[in-house]
Amino acid sequence: MEIDWNSVGTLKHTAGGYDVRTGALRILVTAAMQGHEGDVSRMHVEMEDGTIIAPEEIRRLALVPGRIRWQD
C-alpha cells in the first residue's frame, strides 16, 4: 500500500484533549515519536478525510522506509 506522507492531519493528545500540531503525516509521525508531548500511546492522528491513526499504527509508520527523504 502506498502511503501519502504529504497528506495533512492533526496530531492529537488523547488524554490531554488538545491538538499538538497540524501538518504532513511524515511530520506528525516524527513529532509523536519524539515524545515531547508524552508517550505516543496517549496520542492519535486525525487525517483531513476523517481517518484516525491509532498509537500502534503511528509506531508502525515510524518504521516504514522512505518516510524521511534526504535532500541533495
mmCIF file of the N, C-alpha and C atoms, coordinates in Angstrom:
data_MODEL
# 
_entry.id   MODEL 
# 
loop_
_atom_site.group_PDB 
_atom_site.id 
_atom_site.type_symbol 
_atom_site.label_atom_id 
_atom_site.label_alt_id 
_atom_site.label_comp_id 
_atom_site.label_asym_id 
_atom_site.label_entity_id 
_atom_site.label_seq_id 
_atom_site.pdbx_PDB_ins_code 
_atom_site.Cartn_x 
_atom_site.Cartn_y 
_atom_site.Cartn_z 
_atom_site.occupancy 
_atom_site.B_iso_or_equiv 
_atom_site.pdbx_formal_charge 
_atom_site.auth_seq_id 
_atom_site.auth_comp_id 
_atom_site.auth_asym_id 
_atom_site.auth_atom_id 
_atom_site.pdbx_PDB_model_num 
ATOM 1   N N  . MET A 1 1  ? 0.838   -1.177 0.000  1.00 0.00 ? 1  MET A N  1 
ATOM 2   C CA . MET A 1 1  ? 0.000   0.000  0.000  1.00 0.00 ? 1  MET A CA 1 
ATOM 3   C C  . MET A 1 1  ? 0.892   1.253  0.000  1.00 0.00 ? 1  MET A C  1 
ATOM 4   N N  . GLU A 1 2  ? 0.580   2.174  -0.851 1.00 0.00 ? 2  GLU A N  1 
ATOM 5   C CA . GLU A 1 2  ? 1.322   3.433  -0.947 1.00 0.00 ? 2  GLU A CA 1 
ATOM 6   C C  . GLU A 1 2  ? 0.845   4.395  0.150  1.00 0.00 ? 2  GLU A C  1 
ATOM 7   N N  . ILE A 1 3  ? 1.786   4.952  0.868  1.00 0.00 ? 3  ILE A N  1 
ATOM 8   C CA . ILE A 1 3  ? 1.463   5.903  1.934  1.00 0.00 ? 3  ILE A CA 1 
ATOM 9   C C  . ILE A 1 3  ? 1.682   7.312  1.395  1.00 0.00 ? 3  ILE A C  1 
ATOM 10  N N  . ASP A 1 4  ? 0.682   8.154  1.536  1.00 0.00 ? 4  ASP A N  1 
ATOM 11  C CA . ASP A 1 4  ? 0.814   9.551  1.125  1.00 0.00 ? 4  ASP A CA 1 
ATOM 12  C C  . ASP A 1 4  ? 1.343   10.336 2.319  1.00 0.00 ? 4  ASP A C  1 
ATOM 13  N N  . TRP A 1 5  ? 2.665   10.449 2.401  1.00 0.00 ? 5  TRP A N  1 
ATOM 14  C CA . TRP A 1 5  ? 3.311   11.117 3.530  1.00 0.00 ? 5  TRP A CA 1 
ATOM 15  C C  . TRP A 1 5  ? 3.000   12.604 3.575  1.00 0.00 ? 5  TRP A C  1 
ATOM 16  N N  . ASN A 1 6  ? 2.540   13.177 2.464  1.00 0.00 ? 6  ASN A N  1 
ATOM 17  C CA . ASN A 1 6  ? 2.239   14.606 2.424  1.00 0.00 ? 6  ASN A CA 1 
ATOM 18  C C  . ASN A 1 6  ? 0.787   14.921 2.759  1.00 0.00 ? 6  ASN A C  1 
ATOM 19  N N  . SER A 1 7  ? -0.034  13.887 2.991  1.00 0.00 ? 7  SER A N  1 
ATOM 20  C CA . SER A 1 7  ? -1.424  14.143 3.360  1.00 0.00 ? 7  SER A CA 1 
ATOM 21  C C  . SER A 1 7  ? -1.450  14.838 4.724  1.00 0.00 ? 7  SER A C  1 
ATOM 22  N N  . VAL A 1 8  ? -2.419  15.706 4.891  1.00 0.00 ? 8  VAL A N  1 
ATOM 23  C CA . VAL A 1 8  ? -2.481  16.563 6.080  1.00 0.00 ? 8  VAL A CA 1 
ATOM 24  C C  . VAL A 1 8  ? -3.395  15.972 7.144  1.00 0.00 ? 8  VAL A C  1 
ATOM 25  N N  . GLY A 1 9  ? -2.942  16.092 8.380  1.00 0.00 ? 9  GLY A N  1 
ATOM 26  C CA . GLY A 1 9  ? -3.719  15.639 9.516  1.00 0.00 ? 9  GLY A CA 1 
ATOM 27  C C  . GLY A 1 9  ? -3.336  16.436 10.747 1.00 0.00 ? 9  GLY A C  1 
ATOM 28  N N  . THR A 1 10 ? -3.915  16.045 11.872 1.00 0.00 ? 10 THR A N  1 
ATOM 29  C CA . THR A 1 10 ? -3.622  16.707 13.139 1.00 0.00 ? 10 THR A CA 1 
ATOM 30  C C  . THR A 1 10 ? -3.255  15.661 14.180 1.00 0.00 ? 10 THR A C  1 
ATOM 31  N N  . LEU A 1 11 ? -2.113  15.867 14.813 1.00 0.00 ? 11 LEU A N  1 
ATOM 32  C CA . LEU A 1 11 ? -1.688  15.018 15.924 1.00 0.00 ? 11 LEU A CA 1 
ATOM 33  C C  . LEU A 1 11 ? -2.407  15.518 17.168 1.00 0.00 ? 11 LEU A C  1 
ATOM 34  N N  . LYS A 1 12 ? -3.114  14.618 17.824 1.00 0.00 ? 12 LYS A N  1 
ATOM 35  C CA . LYS A 1 12 ? -3.908  14.999 18.990 1.00 0.00 ? 12 LYS A CA 1 
ATOM 36  C C  . LYS A 1 12 ? -3.451  14.230 20.217 1.00 0.00 ? 12 LYS A C  1 
ATOM 37  N N  . HIS A 1 13 ? -3.446  14.913 21.343 1.00 0.00 ? 13 HIS A N  1 
ATOM 38  C CA . HIS A 1 13 ? -3.131  14.280 22.624 1.00 0.00 ? 13 HIS A CA 1 
ATOM 39  C C  . HIS A 1 13 ? -4.457  13.801 23.196 1.00 0.00 ? 13 HIS A C  1 
ATOM 40  N N  . THR A 1 14 ? -4.646  12.488 23.202 1.00 0.00 ? 14 THR A N  1 
ATOM 41  C CA . THR A 1 14 ? -5.924  11.904 23.596 1.00 0.00 ? 14 THR A CA 1 
ATOM 42  C C  . THR A 1 14 ? -6.251  12.193 25.059 1.00 0.00 ? 14 THR A C  1 
ATOM 43  N N  . ALA A 1 15 ? -5.296  11.970 25.936 1.00 0.00 ? 15 ALA A N  1 
ATOM 44  C CA . ALA A 1 15 ? -5.539  12.153 27.364 1.00 0.00 ? 15 ALA A CA 1 
ATOM 45  C C  . ALA A 1 15 ? -5.717  13.625 27.730 1.00 0.00 ? 15 ALA A C  1 
ATOM 46  N N  . GLY A 1 16 ? -4.922  14.494 27.094 1.00 0.00 ? 16 GLY A N  1 
ATOM 47  C CA . GLY A 1 16 ? -4.994  15.915 27.406 1.00 0.00 ? 16 GLY A CA 1 
ATOM 48  C C  . GLY A 1 16 ? -6.108  16.647 26.676 1.00 0.00 ? 16 GLY A C  1 
ATOM 49  N N  . GLY A 1 17 ? -6.592  16.043 25.580 1.00 0.00 ? 17 GLY A N  1 
ATOM 50  C CA . GLY A 1 17 ? -7.695  16.644 24.839 1.00 0.00 ? 17 GLY A CA 1 
ATOM 51  C C  . GLY A 1 17 ? -7.303  17.864 24.026 1.00 0.00 ? 17 GLY A C  1 
ATOM 52  N N  . TYR A 1 18 ? -6.044  17.945 23.600 1.00 0.00 ? 18 TYR A N  1 
ATOM 53  C CA . TYR A 1 18 ? -5.630  19.112 22.822 1.00 0.00 ? 18 TYR A CA 1 
ATOM 54  C C  . TYR A 1 18 ? -4.889  18.681 21.558 1.00 0.00 ? 18 TYR A C  1 
ATOM 55  N N  . ASP A 1 19 ? -4.841  19.597 20.591 1.00 0.00 ? 19 ASP A N  1 
ATOM 56  C CA . ASP A 1 19 ? -4.106  19.357 19.352 1.00 0.00 ? 19 ASP A CA 1 
ATOM 57  C C  . ASP A 1 19 ? -2.645  19.707 19.572 1.00 0.00 ? 19 ASP A C  1 
ATOM 58  N N  . VAL A 1 20 ? -1.755  18.817 19.148 1.00 0.00 ? 20 VAL A N  1 
ATOM 59  C CA . VAL A 1 20 ? -0.319  19.045 19.278 1.00 0.00 ? 20 VAL A CA 1 
ATOM 60  C C  . VAL A 1 20 ? 0.176   19.863 18.092 1.00 0.00 ? 20 VAL A C  1 
ATOM 61  N N  . ARG A 1 21 ? -0.157  19.412 16.876 1.00 0.00 ? 21 ARG A N  1 
ATOM 62  C CA . ARG A 1 21 ? 0.212   20.162 15.674 1.00 0.00 ? 21 ARG A CA 1 
ATOM 63  C C  . ARG A 1 21 ? -0.540  19.606 14.484 1.00 0.00 ? 21 ARG A C  1 
ATOM 64  N N  . THR A 1 22 ? -0.645  20.422 13.452 1.00 0.00 ? 22 THR A N  1 
ATOM 65  C CA . THR A 1 22 ? -1.253  20.036 12.186 1.00 0.00 ? 22 THR A CA 1 
ATOM 66  C C  . THR A 1 22 ? -0.183  20.118 11.114 1.00 0.00 ? 22 THR A C  1 
ATOM 67  N N  . GLY A 1 23 ? -0.169  19.141 10.215 1.00 0.00 ? 23 GLY A N  1 
ATOM 68  C CA . GLY A 1 23 ? 0.821   19.147 9.147  1.00 0.00 ? 23 GLY A CA 1 
ATOM 69  C C  . GLY A 1 23 ? 0.806   17.864 8.365  1.00 0.00 ? 23 GLY A C  1 
ATOM 70  N N  . ALA A 1 24 ? 1.869   17.661 7.589  1.00 0.00 ? 24 ALA A N  1 
ATOM 71  C CA . ALA A 1 24 ? 2.014   16.455 6.781  1.00 0.00 ? 24 ALA A CA 1 
ATOM 72  C C  . ALA A 1 24 ? 2.202   15.236 7.682  1.00 0.00 ? 24 ALA A C  1 
ATOM 73  N N  . LEU A 1 25 ? 1.690   14.100 7.231  1.00 0.00 ? 25 LEU A N  1 
ATOM 74  C CA . LEU A 1 25 ? 1.772   12.861 8.007  1.00 0.00 ? 25 LEU A CA 1 
ATOM 75  C C  . LEU A 1 25 ? 3.196   12.544 8.424  1.00 0.00 ? 25 LEU A C  1 
ATOM 76  N N  . ARG A 1 26 ? 4.175   12.747 7.534  1.00 0.00 ? 26 ARG A N  1 
ATOM 77  C CA . ARG A 1 26 ? 5.578   12.447 7.875  1.00 0.00 ? 26 ARG A CA 1 
ATOM 78  C C  . ARG A 1 26 ? 6.033   13.248 9.095  1.00 0.00 ? 26 ARG A C  1 
ATOM 79  N N  . ILE A 1 27 ? 5.594   14.485 9.212  1.00 0.00 ? 27 ILE A N  1 
ATOM 80  C CA . ILE A 1 27 ? 5.960   15.349 10.343 1.00 0.00 ? 27 ILE A CA 1 
ATOM 81  C C  . ILE A 1 27 ? 5.231   14.918 11.607 1.00 0.00 ? 27 ILE A C  1 
ATOM 82  N N  . LEU A 1 28 ? 3.966   14.551 11.461 1.00 0.00 ? 28 LEU A N  1 
ATOM 83  C CA . LEU A 1 28 ? 3.180   14.155 12.630 1.00 0.00 ? 28 LEU A CA 1 
ATOM 84  C C  . LEU A 1 28 ? 3.711   12.874 13.259 1.00 0.00 ? 28 LEU A C  1 
ATOM 85  N N  . VAL A 1 29 ? 4.123   11.932 12.431 1.00 0.00 ? 29 VAL A N  1 
ATOM 86  C CA . VAL A 1 29 ? 4.695   10.684 12.954 1.00 0.00 ? 29 VAL A CA 1 
ATOM 87  C C  . VAL A 1 29 ? 5.982   10.991 13.710 1.00 0.00 ? 29 VAL A C  1 
ATOM 88  N N  . THR A 1 30 ? 6.816   11.835 13.138 1.00 0.00 ? 30 THR A N  1 
ATOM 89  C CA . THR A 1 30 ? 8.066   12.217 13.805 1.00 0.00 ? 30 THR A CA 1 
ATOM 90  C C  . THR A 1 30 ? 7.777   12.897 15.130 1.00 0.00 ? 30 THR A C  1 
ATOM 91  N N  . ALA A 1 31 ? 6.852   13.846 15.138 1.00 0.00 ? 31 ALA A N  1 
ATOM 92  C CA . ALA A 1 31 ? 6.518   14.579 16.365 1.00 0.00 ? 31 ALA A CA 1 
ATOM 93  C C  . ALA A 1 31 ? 5.990   13.642 17.447 1.00 0.00 ? 31 ALA A C  1 
ATOM 94  N N  . ALA A 1 32 ? 5.153   12.705 17.061 1.00 0.00 ? 32 ALA A N  1 
ATOM 95  C CA . ALA A 1 32 ? 4.601   11.765 18.041 1.00 0.00 ? 32 ALA A CA 1 
ATOM 96  C C  . ALA A 1 32 ? 5.696   10.897 18.656 1.00 0.00 ? 32 ALA A C  1 
ATOM 97  N N  . MET A 1 33 ? 6.629   10.455 17.816 1.00 0.00 ? 33 MET A N  1 
ATOM 98  C CA . MET A 1 33 ? 7.684   9.567  18.287 1.00 0.00 ? 33 MET A CA 1 
ATOM 99  C C  . MET A 1 33 ? 8.742   10.285 19.115 1.00 0.00 ? 33 MET A C  1 
ATOM 100 N N  . GLN A 1 34 ? 8.894   11.588 18.952 1.00 0.00 ? 34 GLN A N  1 
ATOM 101 C CA . GLN A 1 34 ? 9.894   12.323 19.721 1.00 0.00 ? 34 GLN A CA 1 
ATOM 102 C C  . GLN A 1 34 ? 9.570   12.360 21.206 1.00 0.00 ? 34 GLN A C  1 
ATOM 103 N N  . GLY A 1 35 ? 8.300   12.337 21.552 1.00 0.00 ? 35 GLY A N  1 
ATOM 104 C CA . GLY A 1 35 ? 7.905   12.252 22.942 1.00 0.00 ? 35 GLY A CA 1 
ATOM 105 C C  . GLY A 1 35 ? 7.840   13.562 23.709 1.00 0.00 ? 35 GLY A C  1 
ATOM 106 N N  . HIS A 1 36 ? 7.959   14.684 23.033 1.00 0.00 ? 36 HIS A N  1 
ATOM 107 C CA . HIS A 1 36 ? 7.909   15.974 23.737 1.00 0.00 ? 36 HIS A CA 1 
ATOM 108 C C  . HIS A 1 36 ? 6.561   16.221 24.412 1.00 0.00 ? 36 HIS A C  1 
ATOM 109 N N  . GLU A 1 37 ? 5.511   15.650 23.848 1.00 0.00 ? 37 GLU A N  1 
ATOM 110 C CA . GLU A 1 37 ? 4.169   15.828 24.420 1.00 0.00 ? 37 GLU A CA 1 
ATOM 111 C C  . GLU A 1 37 ? 3.728   14.613 25.232 1.00 0.00 ? 37 GLU A C  1 
ATOM 112 N N  . GLY A 1 38 ? 4.657   13.699 25.482 1.00 0.00 ? 38 GLY A N  1 
ATOM 113 C CA . GLY A 1 38 ? 4.334   12.489 26.224 1.00 0.00 ? 38 GLY A CA 1 
ATOM 114 C C  . GLY A 1 38 ? 4.462   11.260 25.341 1.00 0.00 ? 38 GLY A C  1 
ATOM 115 N N  . ASP A 1 39 ? 4.116   10.135 25.894 1.00 0.00 ? 39 ASP A N  1 
ATOM 116 C CA . ASP A 1 39 ? 4.243   8.874  25.181 1.00 0.00 ? 39 ASP A CA 1 
ATOM 117 C C  . ASP A 1 39 ? 3.248   8.785  24.035 1.00 0.00 ? 39 ASP A C  1 
ATOM 118 N N  . VAL A 1 40 ? 3.681   8.168  22.942 1.00 0.00 ? 40 VAL A N  1 
ATOM 119 C CA . VAL A 1 40 ? 2.837   8.032  21.749 1.00 0.00 ? 40 VAL A CA 1 
ATOM 120 C C  . VAL A 1 40 ? 1.555   7.265  22.058 1.00 0.00 ? 40 VAL A C  1 
ATOM 121 N N  . SER A 1 41 ? 1.555   6.437  23.086 1.00 0.00 ? 41 SER A N  1 
ATOM 122 C CA . SER A 1 41 ? 0.346   5.680  23.447 1.00 0.00 ? 41 SER A CA 1 
ATOM 123 C C  . SER A 1 41 ? -0.803  6.599  23.873 1.00 0.00 ? 41 SER A C  1 
ATOM 124 N N  . ARG A 1 42 ? -0.506  7.856  24.106 1.00 0.00 ? 42 ARG A N  1 
ATOM 125 C CA . ARG A 1 42 ? -1.531  8.816  24.522 1.00 0.00 ? 42 ARG A CA 1 
ATOM 126 C C  . ARG A 1 42 ? -1.901  9.778  23.395 1.00 0.00 ? 42 ARG A C  1 
ATOM 127 N N  . MET A 1 43 ? -1.531  9.406  22.146 1.00 0.00 ? 43 MET A N  1 
ATOM 128 C CA . MET A 1 43 ? -1.795  10.281 21.004 1.00 0.00 ? 43 MET A CA 1 
ATOM 129 C C  . MET A 1 43 ? -2.442  9.515  19.870 1.00 0.00 ? 43 MET A C  1 
ATOM 130 N N  . HIS A 1 44 ? -3.048  10.252 18.960 1.00 0.00 ? 44 HIS A N  1 
ATOM 131 C CA . HIS A 1 44 ? -3.542  9.690  17.711 1.00 0.00 ? 44 HIS A CA 1 
ATOM 132 C C  . HIS A 1 44 ? -3.496  10.797 16.659 1.00 0.00 ? 44 HIS A C  1 
ATOM 133 N N  . VAL A 1 45 ? -3.598  10.404 15.402 1.00 0.00 ? 45 VAL A N  1 
ATOM 134 C CA . VAL A 1 45 ? -3.621  11.361 14.308 1.00 0.00 ? 45 VAL A CA 1 
ATOM 135 C C  . VAL A 1 45 ? -4.995  11.315 13.662 1.00 0.00 ? 45 VAL A C  1 
ATOM 136 N N  . GLU A 1 46 ? -5.569  12.473 13.456 1.00 0.00 ? 46 GLU A N  1 
ATOM 137 C CA . GLU A 1 46 ? -6.834  12.572 12.736 1.00 0.00 ? 46 GLU A CA 1 
ATOM 138 C C  . GLU A 1 46 ? -6.536  13.221 11.389 1.00 0.00 ? 46 GLU A C  1 
ATOM 139 N N  . MET A 1 47 ? -6.734  12.461 10.312 1.00 0.00 ? 47 MET A N  1 
ATOM 140 C CA . MET A 1 47 ? -6.462  12.956 8.971  1.00 0.00 ? 47 MET A CA 1 
ATOM 141 C C  . MET A 1 47 ? -7.624  13.817 8.484  1.00 0.00 ? 47 MET A C  1 
ATOM 142 N N  . GLU A 1 48 ? -7.363  14.647 7.472  1.00 0.00 ? 48 GLU A N  1 
ATOM 143 C CA . GLU A 1 48 ? -8.403  15.531 6.944  1.00 0.00 ? 48 GLU A CA 1 
ATOM 144 C C  . GLU A 1 48 ? -9.624  14.767 6.432  1.00 0.00 ? 48 GLU A C  1 
ATOM 145 N N  . ASP A 1 49 ? -9.409  13.533 5.953  1.00 0.00 ? 49 ASP A N  1 
ATOM 146 C CA . ASP A 1 49 ? -10.528 12.745 5.439  1.00 0.00 ? 49 ASP A CA 1 
ATOM 147 C C  . ASP A 1 49 ? -11.296 12.027 6.547  1.00 0.00 ? 49 ASP A C  1 
ATOM 148 N N  . GLY A 1 50 ? -10.904 12.257 7.809  1.00 0.00 ? 50 GLY A N  1 
ATOM 149 C CA . GLY A 1 50 ? -11.592 11.668 8.948  1.00 0.00 ? 50 GLY A CA 1 
ATOM 150 C C  . GLY A 1 50 ? -10.976 10.377 9.461  1.00 0.00 ? 50 GLY A C  1 
ATOM 151 N N  . THR A 1 51 ? -9.994  9.847  8.765  1.00 0.00 ? 51 THR A N  1 
ATOM 152 C CA . THR A 1 51 ? -9.314  8.627  9.201  1.00 0.00 ? 51 THR A CA 1 
ATOM 153 C C  . THR A 1 51 ? -8.565  8.887  10.504 1.00 0.00 ? 51 THR A C  1 
ATOM 154 N N  . ILE A 1 52 ? -8.700  7.967  11.436 1.00 0.00 ? 52 ILE A N  1 
ATOM 155 C CA . ILE A 1 52 ? -7.997  8.051  12.709 1.00 0.00 ? 52 ILE A CA 1 
ATOM 156 C C  . ILE A 1 52 ? -6.847  7.042  12.688 1.00 0.00 ? 52 ILE A C  1 
ATOM 157 N N  . ILE A 1 53 ? -5.649  7.509  13.011 1.00 0.00 ? 53 ILE A N  1 
ATOM 158 C CA . ILE A 1 53 ? -4.479  6.646  13.084 1.00 0.00 ? 53 ILE A CA 1 
ATOM 159 C C  . ILE A 1 53 ? -4.141  6.475  14.565 1.00 0.00 ? 53 ILE A C  1 
ATOM 160 N N  . ALA A 1 54 ? -4.289  5.246  15.031 1.00 0.00 ? 54 ALA A N  1 
ATOM 161 C CA . ALA A 1 54 ? -4.091  4.909  16.443 1.00 0.00 ? 54 ALA A CA 1 
ATOM 162 C C  . ALA A 1 54 ? -2.600  4.866  16.788 1.00 0.00 ? 54 ALA A C  1 
ATOM 163 N N  . PRO A 1 55 ? -2.274  4.892  18.080 1.00 0.00 ? 55 PRO A N  1 
ATOM 164 C CA . PRO A 1 55 ? -0.874  4.872  18.512 1.00 0.00 ? 55 PRO A CA 1 
ATOM 165 C C  . PRO A 1 55 ? -0.062  3.715  17.937 1.00 0.00 ? 55 PRO A C  1 
ATOM 166 N N  . GLU A 1 56 ? -0.638  2.522  17.881 1.00 0.00 ? 56 GLU A N  1 
ATOM 167 C CA . GLU A 1 56 ? 0.086   1.366  17.344 1.00 0.00 ? 56 GLU A CA 1 
ATOM 168 C C  . GLU A 1 56 ? 0.449   1.584  15.884 1.00 0.00 ? 56 GLU A C  1 
ATOM 169 N N  . GLU A 1 57 ? -0.453  2.201  15.128 1.00 0.00 ? 57 GLU A N  1 
ATOM 170 C CA . GLU A 1 57 ? -0.208  2.469  13.718 1.00 0.00 ? 57 GLU A CA 1 
ATOM 171 C C  . GLU A 1 57 ? 0.839   3.576  13.549 1.00 0.00 ? 57 GLU A C  1 
ATOM 172 N N  . ILE A 1 58 ? 0.843   4.558  14.438 1.00 0.00 ? 58 ILE A N  1 
ATOM 173 C CA . ILE A 1 58 ? 1.874   5.603  14.403 1.00 0.00 ? 58 ILE A CA 1 
ATOM 174 C C  . ILE A 1 58 ? 3.240   4.949  14.582 1.00 0.00 ? 58 ILE A C  1 
ATOM 175 N N  . ARG A 1 59 ? 3.356   4.032  15.527 1.00 0.00 ? 59 ARG A N  1 
ATOM 176 C CA . ARG A 1 59 ? 4.625   3.324  15.744 1.00 0.00 ? 59 ARG A CA 1 
ATOM 177 C C  . ARG A 1 59 ? 5.044   2.533  14.507 1.00 0.00 ? 59 ARG A C  1 
ATOM 178 N N  . ARG A 1 60 ? 4.080   1.876  13.864 1.00 0.00 ? 60 ARG A N  1 
ATOM 179 C CA . ARG A 1 60 ? 4.379   1.109  12.659 1.00 0.00 ? 60 ARG A CA 1 
ATOM 180 C C  . ARG A 1 60 ? 4.837   2.034  11.532 1.00 0.00 ? 60 ARG A C  1 
ATOM 181 N N  . LEU A 1 61 ? 4.153   3.154  11.365 1.00 0.00 ? 61 LEU A N  1 
ATOM 182 C CA . LEU A 1 61 ? 4.522   4.115  10.317 1.00 0.00 ? 61 LEU A CA 1 
ATOM 183 C C  . LEU A 1 61 ? 5.926   4.681  10.541 1.00 0.00 ? 61 LEU A C  1 
ATOM 184 N N  . ALA A 1 62 ? 6.320   4.825  11.793 1.00 0.00 ? 62 ALA A N  1 
ATOM 185 C CA . ALA A 1 62 ? 7.651   5.367  12.101 1.00 0.00 ? 62 ALA A CA 1 
ATOM 186 C C  . ALA A 1 62 ? 8.768   4.468  11.576 1.00 0.00 ? 62 ALA A C  1 
ATOM 187 N N  . LEU A 1 63 ? 8.478   3.208  11.358 1.00 0.00 ? 63 LEU A N  1 
ATOM 188 C CA . LEU A 1 63 ? 9.488   2.259  10.903 1.00 0.00 ? 63 LEU A CA 1 
ATOM 189 C C  . LEU A 1 63 ? 9.485   2.037  9.391  1.00 0.00 ? 63 LEU A C  1 
ATOM 190 N N  . VAL A 1 64 ? 8.561   2.662  8.681  1.00 0.00 ? 64 VAL A N  1 
ATOM 191 C CA . VAL A 1 64 ? 8.450   2.468  7.234  1.00 0.00 ? 64 VAL A CA 1 
ATOM 192 C C  . VAL A 1 64 ? 9.594   3.179  6.512  1.00 0.00 ? 64 VAL A C  1 
ATOM 193 N N  . PRO A 1 65 ? 10.333  2.440  5.675  1.00 0.00 ? 65 PRO A N  1 
ATOM 194 C CA . PRO A 1 65 ? 11.394  3.090  4.891  1.00 0.00 ? 65 PRO A CA 1 
ATOM 195 C C  . PRO A 1 65 ? 10.793  4.135  3.957  1.00 0.00 ? 65 PRO A C  1 
ATOM 196 N N  . GLY A 1 66 ? 11.507  5.200  3.737  1.00 0.00 ? 66 GLY A N  1 
ATOM 197 C CA . GLY A 1 66 ? 11.046  6.235  2.820  1.00 0.00 ? 66 GLY A CA 1 
ATOM 198 C C  . GLY A 1 66 ? 10.280  7.363  3.483  1.00 0.00 ? 66 GLY A C  1 
ATOM 199 N N  . ARG A 1 67 ? 10.019  7.232  4.772  1.00 0.00 ? 67 ARG A N  1 
ATOM 200 C CA . ARG A 1 67 ? 9.297   8.311  5.471  1.00 0.00 ? 67 ARG A CA 1 
ATOM 201 C C  . ARG A 1 67 ? 10.123  9.588  5.460  1.00 0.00 ? 67 ARG A C  1 
ATOM 202 N N  . ILE A 1 68 ? 11.417  9.424  5.668  1.00 0.00 ? 68 ILE A N  1 
ATOM 203 C CA . ILE A 1 68 ? 12.312  10.575 5.671  1.00 0.00 ? 68 ILE A CA 1 
ATOM 204 C C  . ILE A 1 68 ? 13.145  10.527 4.410  1.00 0.00 ? 68 ILE A C  1 
ATOM 205 N N  . ARG A 1 69 ? 13.035  11.560 3.601  1.00 0.00 ? 69 ARG A N  1 
ATOM 206 C CA . ARG A 1 69 ? 13.806  11.641 2.365  1.00 0.00 ? 69 ARG A CA 1 
ATOM 207 C C  . ARG A 1 69 ? 14.865  12.698 2.527  1.00 0.00 ? 69 ARG A C  1 
ATOM 208 N N  . TRP A 1 70 ? 16.075  12.333 2.224  1.00 0.00 ? 70 TRP A N  1 
ATOM 209 C CA . TRP A 1 70 ? 17.191  13.262 2.327  1.00 0.00 ? 70 TRP A CA 1 
ATOM 210 C C  . TRP A 1 70 ? 17.264  14.133 1.083  1.00 0.00 ? 70 TRP A C  1 
ATOM 211 N N  . GLN A 1 71 ? 17.499  15.395 1.283  1.00 0.00 ? 71 GLN A N  1 
ATOM 212 C CA . GLN A 1 71 ? 17.639  16.343 0.177  1.00 0.00 ? 71 GLN A CA 1 
ATOM 213 C C  . GLN A 1 71 ? 19.105  16.424 -0.237 1.00 0.00 ? 71 GLN A C  1 
ATOM 214 N N  . ASP A 1 72 ? 19.385  16.503 -1.526 1.00 0.00 ? 72 ASP A N  1 
ATOM 215 C CA . ASP A 1 72 ? 20.767  16.664 -2.004 1.00 0.00 ? 72 ASP A CA 1 
ATOM 216 C C  . ASP A 1 72 ? 21.196  18.111 -1.929 1.00 0.00 ? 72 ASP A C  1 
# 
